[in-house]
Amino acid sequence: MKNKKLKPILISIILLFVLIACNESKFLDVYPKGVVIAKTASDFRKLLDDSENQSLQYSLSQSVGMLDVLSDDVSIDSTVWNSWTTTQMHFQELYTFKDYVWVQDGLKNDFNWNKNYYISSVIASILLEIEKVTDNEELKNQLIAEAKVHRAYAYFMLVNCYATAYDPETASTDLGVPIVTQPAALPSLERKTVQEVYDFILSDLTEESIANLPDDVDQYKHRPTKVSAYAILARVYLYMGDYENALFYANKSLAIRNFLYDFNTQYTGDYPYYSKIAQISLMNDEEMLLYKTTPRNSPLLRSYSYMIIDSSSFNKIYSGYSFDGTNYENYDLRRTLWFYGWNSTTVRMTTKYLKYYGNHYNYRYKIDGSSSSYTANIHPTTGEMYVTRAECNARLGSLQEALDDINTVGVNRYKTGTYTDITLADLGNSQEAVLDAVLKERRRELYGKELRLFDIKRLHLPVTHSLSSLKISVPADDSRFVLPILDYYIDLNPEIEQNDRSNSGVVYEETY
């Protein structure tokens, strides 16, 4: 018999600022004291803007975390490994690609699933209730479009976490994730196919809906706009392998905003240990297209808590780094802006504009208060649009255009005078070589953005992890690149089918 309890992913539909009646589809007649009920367009504006409120446990800006622990961008040393106990044991199992992940004494909630279904449920409720608004039709239509962008983003992250990469030949049968459009009705949560989920995402991101958004905003980066909606569409189509449409929307996004910071202007202090970094407001980051962050109430999901990689591996990602026995030279300034410890045996990743710079504490967003240092900012950026457009052009045969974009990124990221443009002649006029150069630049630019696992899946790449003397080799397209669903959710909702991780080709080898 179907479980009649309120499903865990739907509990959050009763919001701090709005109440939705379950069966009558109307607001409760008796309002609890102190609760603001959304009735007007202005009320819903405040509700959607609350996504920026950093004091809230839940918000529309929260997305995913800890995905890169399965990628080839991390290596865990024994000190960190031994510090992972109880609620972090889940990540030990993920890093070592075990079949069973949700250990008995471990994490009691899957924040990636929970946060994104919270967003799905909230947006479904907002879209239901906002239809009653009659006082400001223009703002109402804008808010509907904003809500759909947030929901589309959430489902993109969900389907790429809990399903295989999009394959046009199998997407109509591959298991995706449940789609929640009527949260108050306690719907059955059978998993839709990957194709159905992508179709749902695209149905939220129609041109008609996006037309109701402003082109861009100077502040309030948590509000979806045309520039961010087009960027999300470019990302979605890229992961679908539809390079023509991905190129089309990357161009539309960059036509509105194409700004890149010259990293040479972002530092003050002596090289190579820059003592200060230019500080800006979180909402004034000119490369940020839509503010998205890791879940705030779980420091375990913040990238800087685990992104550690040995320098040898790190140097293969970031070039222009050398040590002559006395001094360290660093040309790619992303190393210094995004990381600390880059001149030692291990490199700790702190995500872009987050915590350490060189060997110094300096918060990129310090003028917003120290709380901005406690979240990993994994937002879509103009940089992502450049490397997305470059990949599409490379795959479609526009090789010079592809190189133009990665050269634009490179000259803004390298120490002045040290970047040399990559030419077609350098690459033997080879499409394969150009694509390889573009994908390497994509990996550098998007390091720590919680997208590498998705790229590994869509690019059919293998991964090797090490833990002391243990070598873990994971073949391309392995079932353990797909996250398992928390047992608790399935216990309450048995219609949810678990991902099969037993049919894996992972090899464990001791390398004494």
Beta strands, then each sheet from edge to edge (+ up, - down):
strand 1: 267-268
strand 2: 276-277
strand 3: 308-310
strand 4: 321-323
strand 5: 328-330
strand 6: 339-340
strand 7: 346-349
strand 8: 356-357
strand 9: 360-361
strand 10: 463-467
strand 11: 470-474
strand 12: 507-510
sheet 1: 1+ 2-
sheet 2: 3+ 7- 6+
sheet 3: 4+ 5-
sheet 4: 8+ 9-
sheet 5: 10+ 11- 12+
end
